[in-house]
Amino acid sequence: MSHLSEKLAEYLGPSDLKKVKEAYRFSDEMHLGQVRRSGEPYISHPIAVAEICADWKLDAQAIMAALLHDVMEDQDVKKEELIERFGAPVANLVDGLSKLEKIEFQSQIEAQAENFRKMLLAMASDVRVILIKLADRLHNMRTLEVMAPAKKRRIASETMEVYVPIAHRLGLNNIYRELQDLSFSHLYPLRYRTLSKAVKAARGNRREVVTKILETVTGTLEAVGIDAEVYGREKTLYGIYRKMQSKHLSFSQVLDVYGFRVVVDSFANCYVALGTLHSLYKPMPGKFKDYIAIRKLNGYQSLHTTLIGPYGTPVEFQIRTTDMHRTAESGVAAHWLYKNGEANLSDLQQRTHAWLQSLLDIQQQTGDSAEFLEHVKVDLFPDSVYVFTPKSKIIALPRGATAVDFAYSIHTGIGDHTVAVKINNEAQPLRTELRNGDIVEIVTDNKSRPSPAWLSFVRTGKARSAIRHHLRTINLPESITLGHQLLGQALSTLSIKPELPDHLVERLLNESSAKSLDELYADIGIGKRMAALVARHIFGLLGGESAASAPVDHTSAKELDPVTICGSEGVSVQLAPCCQPIPGDSIVGQLRRDQGLLVHTNDCALAKRQRAKEPERWIAVRWGTELNRRFDSRIKLLINSEKGMLARVAAEIAESDANITYVGMDEDKEHMLLQLRLTIQVKDRIHLAALLRNVRRVAGVNRILRERG
């Protein structure tokens, strides 16, 4: 506690320090006799969490809540007692951090989702909740080594899936990087150790190049009168691993890129420093990004450029001011936010506040916790596109967002009444994916209503929850009727009578977490559940009953028909990203625990491994005949490294009526070749085969194939 007291004395007054000490004494008393898995007294954990919060200079209320954050959950202390002893603000913070241990949930997944929902909604009214929660998770991750392997993997996976994106979304880069590396070390310990050794070995070899670049850059900036701090930027182990995986690079290729940060004294000098560096080293085309003019969603601002440094090595530079650097490292914690009137908020705080308020919008439209978490996780991923309204206002959306997502980001009412869209003054389909710099104009009609088909292509949680909310409430009778019809048809194909006995309905509702048959029908009607999968579930329940009591026509007992995949089922059916099946591929379906279906190709290596572990979760599926969308497929090309080659390949793909959504490139200087990796959108295997034939005929293309896995 003495170390914490020293930190707090630097910025808290005597009266605040006295309150913090009272909270410490109460927490120590409550946790007396309780020990952590490591054998340390339990109080060491709240103190460590409070120390992390003190590093951010959070106020006395937040430090007190950090010290008390487990007393409600572990020691059954009532909120009323905390209000009486420490005041309502502290009690509300602790309550927001406490888990819902006393409620009986249908499943572990649902319990986790409910915990996240409570935490995220508490955070929407006071961001200190999430700052304390992240400090709590960081200390738990630092001390995770003593846990059993299965528990370590579960906690690390949860951290990577939810807490890492939240830290990134709030601009807490230091915590974001540390949580990533800690999660990586527990999820893939062997890979982590191997990479760690390789990085230590490579660091010595790089020292000479790093020193030379630092001296040259510092001297050049001083010569033009710029006061700058220049230092090397170390990549995190997880950053190296992810780059190796996503860009198919070797370890040496990733380490061949050197990273530096230049911190200058003024906004104008960022651009002067950029020009100076470009005159010192040759810039690489297409590798400049201006995140100062258009900042990232989490408030991050910097100029990014990649130059050809000494010995021909690529050198990445980030150029920013001292204020931008503080925001980049600490994000919202640099000036933590609570509700004290929006007039006092900085731009970063206003952006954060707007995002937190959007959580409340989603919460009001969402029925269950798992669905709420699904929507929020979609919005946590940091890749963004920046588009403009007709009045030149910048709107940031997740990568892959469509015109409908844009409409809902402006206002729920606009989204609900959308009938058409103009992108860059040209009429486009509503499902069109937006690109950086697009000018988007939404056409509305007060008589128009959301379509269930929109659920198959919207990307943002706000749009998805608003559409489902509308379909559940305004169109509820129609959704129930449609769901009833769809389930009836699915049951009849399995020779099961649609009128199910009461005891079977009760079991079905218990196992599907639906509150009533109408809710189950409505979920089917709006595409949240798939009728064929619910019918299979009923068939499985009937398997345990006697022939006399089961409402099955045994005269027509037969092998189950495959489930038909049309490609527009929405969230209930997903195409596996590992093998990216397209119509014409032989496919198989994996029933997931959330009632959804994941479709793999029959020869997918990942599917084969998982099928061996859980054979009962796999069903026969087939492609439908009415397919009304394009499907992603990855292709790999080996082409000559010559001028205009990429343009010729892209032109041939466009000529073959396909769209390119991703381009990756590796250079083989020794053989004067380029390896291209493209993600393209095609109709089916026949379309893909024709495209491959056409591109193969382009002069300079040495090899082309469809990429799997």
Buried (B, 14 or more C-beta within 10 A) or exposed (E): BEEBBEBBEEEBEEEBBEBBBBBBEBBBEBBEEEEBEEEEBBBBBBBBBBBBBBEBBBBBBBBBBBBBBBBBBBBEBEBEEBBEBBEEBBBBBBBBBBBBEEEEBEEEBBBBBBBBBBBBBBBBBBBBBBBBBBBBBBBBBEBBEEBEEEEBBBBBEBBBEBBBBBBBBBBBBBBBBBBBBBBBBBBBBEBBEBBBEBBEEBEEEBEEBBEEBBEBBBEBBEEEEBEBEBEBEEBBBBBBBBBBEEEBBEBEBBBBBBBBBBBBEEEEBBBBBBEBBBEBBEBBEEEBBBBBEBBBBBBBBBBBBBBEBEEEBBBBBBBBBEEBBBBBBBBBBBBBBBEEEEEEBBEBBEBBBEBBEBBEBBBEBBBBBBBBBBBBBBBBBBEBBBBBBEEEEEBBBBBBBBBBBBBBBBEBEBBBBBEBBBBEEEEBEBBBBBEEEBBBBBEBEEEEBBBBBBBBBBBBBBBBBBBBBBBBEEBBEBBBBBBBBBBBEBBEBBBBEBEBEEEBBEBBBEBBBBEEBBBBBBBBBBBBBBBBBBBBBBBEBBEEBEEEEBBBEEEEEEEBEBBBBBBBBBBBBBBBEBBBBBBBBEBBBBBEEBBBBBBBBEEBEBBEEBBEEEEEBBBEBEBBEEBEEBBBBBBBBBBBBEEEBBEBBBEBBEEBEBEBBEEBBBEEEEEEBBBBBBBBBBBBBEBBEBBBEBBBEBEBBEEBEBBBE
